[in-house]
Amino acid sequence: MTKKPKKISKNSVSLAGEFAVLSQLALHGYDANMTLGHTKNVDILVSHPKTRKMYKVEVKTNYQNSRNRPSRSKLFGYYLSAWIMNEKQEKIRDKDLFYCFVNISKNNNLFRFFVVPNEVVVSYIKRQHRLWLRVDKKHKYNPMREFRIGLRKEKYKIFTPYAEKYENNWSFKR
């Protein structure tokens, strides 16, 4: 049995997430292909063979130890997991674009998938950034954003997408 490398590159983590999403899409009956090169904001092109509906999927992957309980932010409350994004994603308007947020657990290599419509992601990252700036006036300009998956039972200061709605949303429901 081979040992896992101590440090896995960000590129390897990203590729693992993309291939895992491709496998899930295949298992759910979709035709899906990874885009090559630098296709803007699209990692995977998806089509449903019966309905002929087309989707674009941007994959965001994090690789961290799984936790028995959610993380907590003083400002944003309890959340299941989070992914780093960029302010450029706030400007994307595409009703056929979905983000698949992948969490790979370091300690057991289990995968969790959250398929979220673009408009939900854009709304959340805009609001979370505004709240972050409003709460502490000392914050300097930063193009980075953080997308969080929350929990249905929690109360949040801003609308927060929750795991119960978007986990394994392979039917691409809004």
Secondary structure, DSSP 4 states (H G I P E B T S, - for coil): -PPPPSS--HHHHHHHHHHHHHHHHHHTT-EEEE--S--TT-SEEEE-TTT--EEEEEEEEEEE---SS-EEETTTEEESEEEEEEGGGGG---TTEEEEEEEEETTT--EEEEEEEHHHHHHHHHHHHHHHHHH-TTPPP--EEEEEEB-TTS--SS---BHHHHBT-TT---
